[in-house]
Amino acid sequence: RSLGGDETTFTIVYSVISVGSLAGALVSARRTSVDVRSIIVAAYAFGITMLALSMAPGLAFVFPIGVLMGAASIGFMTASTAIVQLRSAPTMRGRVLALQAIVFLGSTPIGGPILGWVCDQFGARVGVAVGGVSAVLAGWYGQVAMRRRRTSAGDDVSSAGVPDALSA
C-alpha cells in the first residue's frame, strides 16, 4: 500500500528480489574462498539495501534496490554458512550447522510476531527499516569483533584457518 500497489505489486516486488537472489547465488557459486570480511560486507550491503528499500519513493526505485537486496541476502547466507562449515571440526560440522539453522530459522517464531507488531503499529516501511538497521548493526558488531580478535591475537583473523573452498 505504501507504494500505491496491491497484491500483484507485492508479488512482483518479491519476484524481483528473487531474481536478485538468483544472481547472488550464481556469484556466490563462483567464489573460491570465504573470509569474515565477506560476511561483514554482505551484512552491511543487506542492511543498506533494506534501508534504501524502506525509503524508496516508488516502484522505479524498488526494483533495482530489490535486485541488490536479494543478491546481498544470498551473499550473506552463503558466506556465513560456508565459513561455519570450513571452520568447524569435521566431527562437529553437522551439529554446528544445526545450531546455525536454529539461529536463522528458529528465531522466526520470536522475531516474526515482534516485527508484525512493529509493522501494524508503524507501517511496513518501518518494519523493513528495522531489519536494515539490524543487519547494519550485525555488520558493525562483526567488524568490531574481528578488530578486537586481530588485536589480541596479533594476526589477521579474517581468513585465518579458512582454506580455499575448492580444495576443501
N, C-alpha and C positions, 0 to 999 in steps of 0.2 A: 504493500500500500504506500509506503514512503517513497517509492519510485513511480507511483502512478500506474501500477500494473495490477495484474490479477494472478490466478493460479498458473496460467500459461506463462506469464512473465517469470514467475518463480521457477518454474520448470526449466525455462530457457537459461536463466542465470545459473542454475545448478548444472545444466549441461555444459555451459561454458567453463565453469570451474572444473568439471570432469575432463574436458579437453586439456586444460592446463595440467591436471593430474597425470594424464597420459603422457604429455610432453615431459613432465618432471620424471616420470618413471623411465622413459626412454633415455633421458640424460643420466639418471642415476645408474642405469644398467651399463652405461659406458664407463663409469667411474672405476678406476683401478686401485684406489686406496681411499681410506677414510681416516679422518682425524677429528679431534674435538673442535677445532676451528670450523670445520664444515657444519657441525651441528649448531654451533653458535650463530654462524652466518645464516643458516636456514631458519633458526628460531627468530632472528631479527627480521629476515625477509618475510616470514609468515606473519609476524606481528605488524610490521609496517604495511603490508598489503591489506591486512584485515582493517587496520585503522583507516587506510585510504578508502577501502570499500565502504566503511561506515560513514564516510563523509562525501561519497560520490553524489553529485547532484542529479545524475540521470543515467540511463542505460548506456549511453555512448561512452561513459567513463567506467561503468560497472564491468562491461565485457572485457576490456583489456586488463583491468585490475583483477578480475576473476581468473583469467588465464594465469597470471603471475601468482596469484594466491594458491591456486591448485598445484602449480609446479613447486612452490615453496613448501607446501604442506607435505607432498610426497617426498621432496628432498629431505625434509626433517625426519620423517618417519623412516625412510630407508637408511639414512646416515646413522640415526640413533640405534636402529635395530642391528645394523652391520657392526657398529663399534661394540655393542653389547656381546654379540656373537664372537667377535675377534678377541676381545679382552677377557672373556671368561674361560675358565679351565674347561677343557673338553668334557670332563665328567660332570660338570655343573651347568653346562650350556642350556640344557632343556629346562632346568629349574629357574635359571636366570631369565630365560625368555618367557617362562610362565609368569614370573613376577612382573616383567615388563608389560605383558598383556594385561595383568591385573591393574597396573598403574594407568595404562592408556584406556582400556575398555571398562575396567571395573570401577573407575571413578565416575563414570557417566550417571549411575543412579543417584549419586550425591550432587554432582555439578549440574546435571540436567534440570532438576526442579528449581535449583537456585537461579540458574540462567533464565529459565522460563519465567520465574517471578520477576527478574530484572526486566525482561522484555515486556511483560504485561504491564509493569509499572511505568517504564520509561521509554519503551519502544524498541523495535528490532535493531535499529542503528546503535543504540547504547549497548545492547547485548553483543553485537559484533565488535564494538569498541572494547568492551571488557575482555573479550577473547584476544584482541590485538594487544592490549596493554599487558595481559598475562604472558603472551608469547615474548614480547619485548623484555619483560622482567625476567623471564626464564633465560633468555639470551644473555642479558646483563649478569645474572647470577652465575651462569656458566663461565662467562668471561672473567669475572672476579675470582671464582674458584680456581680456574686454570692459572691465573696470575699468581694467586696465593700458593698453589701447589708448586708452580715453577720456581717461585722464590724460595720456598722451604726445601725443595729437592735440588735446586741448583741446576736444573736441566730443563729442556723443552719437553713438557708432557703432552703437547698437542698431538704428537704422533708416536710417542714412546711406546714400544711394545705392540704396535699395530702393524702387522705385516701387510705387504701388498695383497689386496683382496684376491687377485687372480692366483697367487701362489698358495693361498690358504685352503 
